[in-house]
Amino acid sequence: MIIQTVDTTEENKKVSRKKRTVQQQPKREEKKKKSGSVGKIIGIFVVLIILGIIGYAGYFVIKTYSAGKKMGFKFTPTDIIMDKEPELKKDSTGKYTNVLVVGVDTREGTALLNTDTIILVSYNYDTNNIVMISIPRDFHVETYKGSNWYQRINASYMTAEQRKEGTGMQELMRTVTEVTGQEIQYYAMFDFQAFTEIVDTIGGIEVDVENSFTDYNYPTEDYGYQTISFKAGPQTMNGDLALKYARSRHSTDNGEGSDFSRAKRQQKVIQAVEDKIMSSSTLTDPSAILSIRSSVADNVRVSEFTIDDIRAALNLGNDYKEGSGSMYSFVLDPYSGGKSLIEVKTMESGAYAIGPIAGFGHYDKIKEYVNLAMESPAFYAEQAEVYVYDIGYGYYDTFAKVQELEKQFKYTDITFLAVLNSGKQGTYVYDPDGTEFKATAEKFTEYFKSQGIQVSETRPDYVSANTGKGHLVILLGEELLETQETEQDTTIDNTQEEDGV
């Protein structure tokens, strides 16, 4: 909890490639600061749905068997006998299917090295919600368990592969599980070419660019640079343009040069691809399916899956499309969890790093936050800063109430802004901007009402419209105090009656 004096001034919230031999020195990667691929952004769900369509038609099973086998498809003739409704693998709670989606950077004349894009994609069977959690490339993790040597998470895959070929993905999955606390059932690894070809195959995507920005150092095929620019607003992107939008990380405009902003743009593109596929005839167009198959066969690697997995994913896709599920995006950045989880650090070498505030290797709070975010994604995705004002409840009582709210709403940024007025009645929970923090306002309103407190969801006339703008506002007045005092008096009366007084 933070206590500040009243200040109604708005605060600024600034917050087709050839393979690389792993023996090559990664120095060039450091020098050029390679950006992570977002080819992975189709996600295992979309991949399996595509393969599910193929799997249901014998012709396409035959045509795609060799490609599927190369990717990890395990098929036997008996698999087509449908005795029961298949299910995807789930975590130990039986509530989630989690997929690690990884983007790899490939360059001309080189092979896969760093996994610069890492996203945990989770499907909730109770709500049909999909939650994406991005881990920044500079998040530092222990290289090997017990080594006490920390490096960027994007090097985990490469380091393990260099030590023993074939162990990279398992090491990366183990690391992501250690950081997030989530068990992983599947993985998918994409490169640039798979992404661009798939986006082009589905006819491009619609993306609403949030901020205008220019990147004068976007990497080219020959290790040079080019300038790319984006204007804010809705626009149609082909595969190449969408890739540039999601990869860019060197702009100095509107905060779009950080890895955190890039991760958010990647997730925005993920949702655009999902929207296009789910709302179009792509999955029922044989030529489109064959074209996508050609792309994913050579540029995607996935965990082993069967016909049952394909059928289950197809059913899951239908549930998501026809149900009330939504897609939510999170990035493990310094704003996560009410700014209480992650910070920018400087290594002894002077290198830039990101890690837990609790210290490298300490992930308990991050795990708790991830679990809460997956349970209530609409609430935590808004990342609202909550301003609480005393308008008659009393300074110390308001202070105590804020502490209570912090315990109830963990990892939410709640600030007590002292006395705004005195002698006013009522309890108010509202968003000055109207719609930015709808889910957060609903959660706090429900909490107060559960305590028998009447809540108004509109701003009182005596409070300036600029007060708390850009934040969720809570006003605590005398009525709250009177309600609680009445409840206490009732409790005392009931106790006296029971004692025969």
C-alpha positions in Angstrom: 0.0 0.0 0.0 1.2 3.5 -0.8 0.0 6.6 1.1 0.1 9.9 -0.8 -1.3 13.4 -0.4 -4.2 14.3 -2.6 -3.0 15.1 -6.2 -5.5 15.1 -9.0 -2.9 15.7 -11.6 -2.8 12.8 -14.1 0.3 10.7 -13.6 2.3 9.6 -16.6 2.3 5.8 -16.9 5.5 5.1 -18.7 5.9 2.8 -17.8 12.7 -18.7 -46.0 15.5 -19.0 -43.6 18.4 -21.5 -43.6 19.7 -23.3 -40.6 22.5 -22.0 -38.3 25.0 -24.4 -36.9 25.0 -24.2 -33.1 28.8 -24.2 -33.2 28.8 -20.7 -34.6 29.7 -18.0 -32.1 26.5 -16.3 -30.8 28.5 -13.0 -30.6 26.7 -11.7 -33.6 23.4 -12.2 -31.8 24.6 -9.9 -29.0 25.9 -7.4 -31.4 22.7 -7.2 -33.5 20.3 -7.8 -30.6 18.2 -10.2 -32.5 14.4 -9.9 -32.1 12.3 -12.9 -31.3 10.2 -14.6 -33.9 6.5 -14.5 -33.6 6.0 -17.3 -36.1 4.9 -19.3 -33.0 1.9 -17.1 -32.7 -0.6 -19.5 -34.3 -0.3 -21.6 -31.2 -0.7 -25.3 -30.7 -4.5 -25.0 -30.6 -4.7 -23.6 -34.1 -2.1 -26.1 -35.4 -4.0 -29.0 -33.9 -7.3 -27.7 -35.3 -5.8 -27.4 -38.7 -4.5 -30.9 -38.5 -7.8 -32.1 -37.1 -9.6 -30.9 -40.3 -6.9 -32.8 -42.3 -7.2 -35.8 -40.1 -11.0 -36.2 -40.7 -10.5 -36.6 -44.4 -8.8 -39.7 -45.5 -7.3 -38.0 -48.5 -5.6 -35.4 -46.4 -4.4 -38.0 -43.9 -2.6 -39.7 -46.7 -1.2 -36.5 -48.2 -0.1 -35.1 -44.9 1.1 -38.2 -43.0 4.8 -37.7 -43.8 4.6 -34.0 -42.9 2.7 -34.8 -39.7 5.2 -37.5 -38.7 8.0 -35.0 -39.2 6.3 -32.5 -36.9 5.5 -35.1 -34.2 2.3 -36.7 -35.4 1.9 -40.3 -34.2 -0.7 -42.2 -36.3 -1.8 -45.8 -36.6 -4.9 -47.1 -38.5 -6.6 -48.0 -35.2 -6.6 -44.4 -34.2 -9.5 -43.6 -36.5 -11.8 -45.8 -34.5 -13.8 -43.4 -32.3 -14.9 -45.2 -29.2 -15.3 -42.1 -27.0 -14.9 -38.4 -27.0 -11.2 -37.7 -26.9 -9.6 -35.1 -24.6 -6.4 -33.2 -24.7 -3.9 -33.8 -22.0 -4.6 -31.7 -18.9 -2.7 -30.5 -15.9 -3.0 -32.3 -12.5 -6.0 -30.1 -11.6 -7.9 -31.3 -14.6 -8.8 -27.7 -15.3 -6.2 -26.5 -17.8 -4.4 -27.6 -20.9 -1.1 -25.6 -21.2 1.0 -25.2 -24.3 4.4 -23.6 -24.5 4.6 -21.6 -27.7 8.1 -20.6 -28.8 9.4 -18.3 -31.5 12.9 -18.8 -32.8 15.1 -16.4 -34.8 16.6 -17.8 -37.9 19.0 -16.0 -40.3 20.4 -16.6 -43.7 23.1 -19.3 -43.5 22.5 -20.0 -39.8 20.6 -22.4 -37.5 18.1 -22.0 -34.6 19.6 -20.3 -31.6 17.8 -18.2 -29.1 14.1 -18.6 -28.3 13.4 -14.9 -28.1 9.6 -15.3 -27.9 8.2 -17.5 -25.1 4.5 -17.6 -24.4 2.6 -19.9 -22.2 -0.9 -20.5 -23.7 -3.5 -21.9 -21.3 -7.1 -23.1 -22.0 -9.5 -23.2 -19.1 -12.2 -25.9 -19.5 -14.5 -24.3 -16.9 -14.7 -20.9 -18.7 -13.4 -21.6 -22.2 -11.0 -18.7 -21.7 -7.6 -18.7 -23.3 -4.8 -16.9 -21.3 -1.5 -16.0 -22.8 1.5 -15.2 -20.5 4.7 -13.8 -22.1 8.0 -14.2 -20.5 10.5 -11.5 -21.7 13.7 -12.6 -23.4 15.8 -10.8 -20.7 14.2 -12.6 -17.8 17.1 -14.3 -16.0 16.8 -17.9 -14.8 19.2 -20.5 -13.5 21.1 -22.1 -16.4 21.0 -25.6 -14.8 19.2 -26.5 -11.6 21.6 -26.0 -8.7 24.3 -24.2 -10.7 23.5 -20.8 -9.2 24.4 -19.3 -12.6 21.7 -17.1 -14.1 21.3 -16.0 -17.7 18.6 -14.8 -20.0 15.7 -17.3 -20.4 16.0 -17.0 -24.2 19.3 -18.9 -24.0 18.0 -21.9 -22.0 17.1 -23.8 -25.1 20.3 -23.2 -27.0 22.5 -23.9 -23.9 20.9 -27.2 -23.3 21.1 -28.2 -27.0 24.8 -27.4 -27.1 25.3 -29.5 -24.0 23.2 -32.5 -25.3 21.3 -32.4 -28.6 17.5 -33.0 -28.1 17.3 -31.7 -24.6 16.7 -28.0 -25.3 12.9 -28.0 -25.3 12.6 -30.1 -22.2 14.9 -27.7 -20.4 12.9 -24.7 -21.5 9.7 -26.3 -20.5 11.1 -27.2 -17.1 12.3 -23.6 -16.6 9.0 -22.1 -17.6 7.2 -24.4 -15.2 9.6 -23.4 -12.4 8.9 -19.7 -13.1 5.1 -19.9 -13.5 4.1 -23.0 -11.5 2.1 -24.3 -14.5 2.5 -27.8 -15.8 3.0 -27.9 -19.6 1.3 -30.6 -21.7 2.3 -29.5 -25.3 4.8 -27.3 -27.0 5.1 -25.7 -30.5 8.1 -24.0 -32.0 7.7 -21.7 -35.0 10.1 -19.7 -37.2 9.6 -16.6 -39.3 8.7 -18.3 -42.5 6.0 -20.4 -41.0 4.4 -17.3 -39.6 4.5 -15.1 -42.7 3.2 -17.9 -45.0 0.3 -18.8 -42.7 -0.8 -15.2 -42.4 -0.6 -14.8 -46.1 -2.5 -18.0 -46.6 -5.5 -16.8 -44.5 -5.6 -13.6 -46.5 -3.9 -11.3 -43.9 -5.0 -10.1 -40.5 -6.7 -7.1 -39.1 -4.7 -5.3 -36.4 -5.6 -2.2 -34.4 -2.2 -0.5 -33.9 -2.3 1.1 -30.5 0.6 3.6 -30.9 2.4 5.1 -33.9 6.1 4.4 -33.9 9.1 4.2 -36.1 12.0 1.7 -35.8 15.2 2.8 -37.6 17.1 -0.4 -36.7 14.9 -3.2 -37.9 17.1 -6.2 -38.8 17.3 -7.4 -42.4 18.2 -10.8 -43.9 21.8 -9.7 -44.5 22.4 -8.5 -41.0 21.8 -4.9 -42.0 19.0 -2.5 -40.9 16.0 -0.9 -42.4 13.4 1.7 -41.2 9.8 0.6 -40.6 6.9 2.8 -39.4 3.4 2.1 -38.2 0.5 4.6 -37.7 -2.0 4.1 -35.0 -5.3 2.7 -36.0 -6.9 -0.4 -37.6 -5.2 -1.8 -40.6 -4.8 -5.0 -42.7 -1.4 -6.7 -42.5 0.1 -9.3 -44.7 2.6 -11.8 -43.3 5.7 -9.7 -43.8 4.2 -6.6 -42.3 2.6 -8.4 -39.3 6.0 -10.0 -38.6 7.7 -6.6 -38.6 5.0 -5.2 -36.3 5.5 -8.0 -33.9 9.3 -8.2 -34.1 10.2 -4.5 -33.8 12.0 -3.5 -30.6 14.2 -0.5 -31.3 11.7 2.4 -31.5 12.0 5.3 -29.2 8.4 6.4 -29.8 5.6 5.9 -27.2 7.4 3.2 -25.2 7.3 0.8 -28.2 11.0 0.0 -28.0 10.8 -2.3 -25.0 10.6 -6.1 -24.9 7.5 -5.7 -22.8 5.7 -3.6 -25.5 6.9 -6.1 -28.2 5.4 -9.0 -26.2 2.1 -7.2 -26.1 2.2 -6.6 -29.8 2.9 -10.2 -30.4 -0.1 -11.2 -28.3 -2.2 -8.7 -30.3 -1.2 -10.4 -33.5 -1.9 -13.8 -32.0 -5.5 -12.7 -31.3 -5.8 -11.3 -34.8 -4.7 -14.6 -36.3 -7.2 -16.5 -34.1 -10.0 -14.1 -35.0 -9.3 -14.5 -38.7 -9.2 -18.2 -38.7 -12.2 -18.7 -36.5 -14.3 -16.2 -38.5 -13.3 -17.3 -42.0 -13.7 -20.4 -44.2 -9.9 -21.1 -44.0 -10.3 -24.4 -42.2 -12.8 -25.7 -44.7 -10.8 -24.7 -47.8 -8.7 -27.7 -48.9 -6.3 -25.6 -50.9 -5.7 -23.3 -47.9 -5.2 -26.3 -45.6 -2.7 -27.8 -48.0 -0.8 -24.5 -48.2 -0.7 -24.2 -44.4 0.4 -27.8 -44.1 3.3 -27.0 -46.4 4.3 -24.1 -44.2 4.0 -25.9 -40.9 5.7 -29.1 -42.1 9.0 -27.4 -42.7 9.0 -24.6 -40.2 7.1 -25.9 -37.1 8.1 -28.4 -34.5 5.5 -29.6 -32.0 5.3 -32.2 -29.2 4.1 -35.6 -30.2 0.3 -35.8 -30.7 -2.2 -38.4 -31.9 -5.5 -38.5 -33.9 -7.3 -38.2 -30.5 -5.3 -35.0 -29.7 -6.4 -33.6 -33.1 -10.0 -34.5 -32.6 -10.0 -33.2 -29.1 -8.4 -29.9 -30.2 -11.0 -29.6 -32.9 -13.8 -30.0 -30.4 -12.1 -27.5 -28.1 -11.9 -25.0 -30.9 -15.6 -25.3 -31.5 -16.3 -24.9 -27.8 -14.2 -21.7 -27.7 -15.8 -20.4 -30.8 -19.4 -21.2 -29.8 -19.1 -20.6 -26.1 -18.5 -17.5 -24.0 -14.7 -17.8 -23.9 -12.4 -14.9 -24.3 -8.7 -14.4 -24.9 -6.5 -12.5 -22.3 -2.9 -11.4 -22.5 -0.3 -10.9 -19.8 3.4 -10.0 -19.9 5.6 -10.6 -16.9 7.0 -7.1 -16.7 7.6 -4.6 -13.9 3.9 -3.6 -14.0 2.7 -7.1 -13.3 1.0 -7.8 -10.0 0.6 -4.2 -8.9 4.3 -3.6 -9.6 5.2 -6.0 -6.8 6.8 -8.9 -8.6 9.4 -8.0 -11.2 12.1 -5.4 -11.6 14.8 -4.4 -13.9 18.2 -5.4 -12.5 21.9 -4.9 -13.4 24.2 -7.8 -13.4 27.7 -7.6 -12.0 28.9 -7.5 -15.6 26.7 -4.5 -16.1 24.3 -6.4 -18.3 20.6 -5.5 -18.4 18.4 -8.1 -16.7 14.9 -8.7 -15.6 14.1 -10.8 -12.5 11.9 -11.2 -9.4 11.9 -8.5 -6.9 12.4 -11.2 -4.3 15.7 -12.2 -6.0 16.8 -14.5 -8.8 15.3 -17.9 -8.5 12.5 -16.8 -6.1 9.2 -17.4 -7.9 6.6 -18.1 -5.2 4.9 -14.7 -5.7 5.0 -15.0 -9.5 3.4 -18.4 -9.3 0.7 -17.1 -7.1 0.0 -14.2 -9.4 -0.1 -16.4 -12.5 -2.5 -18.7 -10.8 -4.8 -15.8 -9.8 -4.5 -14.3 -13.3 -5.6 -17.6 -14.9 -8.5 -17.9 -12.4 -9.7 -14.2 -12.9 -8.1 -13.0 -16.2 -10.6 -10.2 -16.9 -9.8 -8.6 -13.5 -6.0 -9.0 -13.6 -5.7 -8.2 -17.4 -6.9 -4.6 -16.7 -3.9 -4.0 -14.4 -5.9 -1.1 -12.8 -4.3 1.3 -10.3 -6.9 1.8 -7.6 -7.1 5.2 -5.9 -9.0 5.2 -2.5 -10.2 8.5 -1.0 -11.6 9.3 2.4 -14.7 11.4 2.1 -16.0 10.9 5.6 -15.0 7.5 6.7 -12.0 8.7 8.7 -8.3 8.7 8.0 -7.3 5.7 10.1 -10.4 3.7 9.2 -9.8 4.3 5.5 -6.2 3.2 6.0 -7.3 0.0 7.7 -9.9 -0.6 4.9 -7.2 -0.3 2.2 -5.1 -2.9 4.0 -8.1 -5.1 4.0 -8.6 -4.6 0.3 -5.0 -5.4 -0.4 -5.3 -8.8 1.3 -8.5 -9.5 -0.6 -7.2 -8.4 -4.0 -3.7 -9.6 -4.0 -1.2 -8.2 -6.6 -3.5 -5.2 -7.3 -2.0 -1.7 -7.1 -4.1 0.1 -4.4 -3.2 3.6 -3.3 -4.7 5.5 -0.3 -4.8 9.2 -1.3 -5.8 10.5 2.2 -8.7 12.9 2.7 -10.6 14.3 -0.2 -13.6 15.6 1.7 -15.1 15.2 5.2 -18.6 14.6 6.4 -19.7 13.0 3.1 -21.9 9.9 3.0 -21.9 6.9 0.7 -19.5 4.4 -0.8 -18.6 4.9 -4.5 -16.7 2.7 -6.9 -16.4 4.1 -10.4 -14.1 4.4 -13.4 -13.7 8.1 -14.4 -13.0 7.0 -18.0 -16.2 4.8 -18.2 -15.0 1.5 -19.6 -11.3 1.0 -19.0 -11.6 -0.9 -15.7 -15.1 -2.5 -16.0 -14.0 -5.9 -14.6 -12.1 -4.3 -11.7 -15.0 -2.1 -10.8 -17.3 -5.1 -10.8 -15.0 -7.0 -8.5 -14.7 -4.3 -5.9 -18.4 -3.5 -6.0 -19.3 -7.1 -5.5 -16.9 -7.2 -2.5 -18.4 -4.2 -0.8 -22.0 -5.5 -1.4 -21.0 -8.9 0.0 -20.4 -7.0 3.3 -23.8 -5.4 3.2 -22.5 -2.0 2.0 -24.5 -0.1 -0.5 -22.4 1.1 -3.5 -22.9 3.8 -6.0 -21.2 3.3 -9.3 -21.3 6.9 -10.5 -19.2 9.9 -9.5 -20.8 12.3 -7.0 -21.3 15.8 -8.2 -19.0 17.4 -5.6 -16.0 15.4 -6.9 -14.1 16.8 -9.9 -14.2 14.7 -13.1 -10.4 14.8 -13.2 -10.0 13.3 -9.8 -8.4 9.9 -10.2 -8.7 10.0 -14.0 -6.9 7.0 -15.5 -7.5 4.9 -12.4 -10.3 3.1 -10.6 -11.7 5.4 -7.9 -13.1 4.3 -4.5 -14.6 6.9 -2.2 -15.3 5.9 1.4 -17.9 8.0 3.3 -19.7 8.0 6.6 -22.4 5.6 5.5 -19.8 2.8 5.4 -18.9 3.5 9.0 -22.6 3.6 10.1 -23.3 0.3 8.3 -20.5 -1.4 10.1 -21.4 0.1 13.5 -25.0 -1.1 13.0 -23.7 -4.6 12.3 -21.6 -4.5 15.4 -24.5 -3.3 17.5 -26.7 -6.1 16.1 -24.0 -8.7 17.0 -23.9 -7.3 20.6 -27.7 -7.4 21.0 -27.8 -11.0 19.7 -25.1 -12.0 22.2 -27.0 -10.4 25.0 -30.2 -12.3 24.1 -28.3 -15.6 24.0 -26.9 -14.9 27.5 -30.4 -14.1 28.8 -29.6 -10.4 29.4 
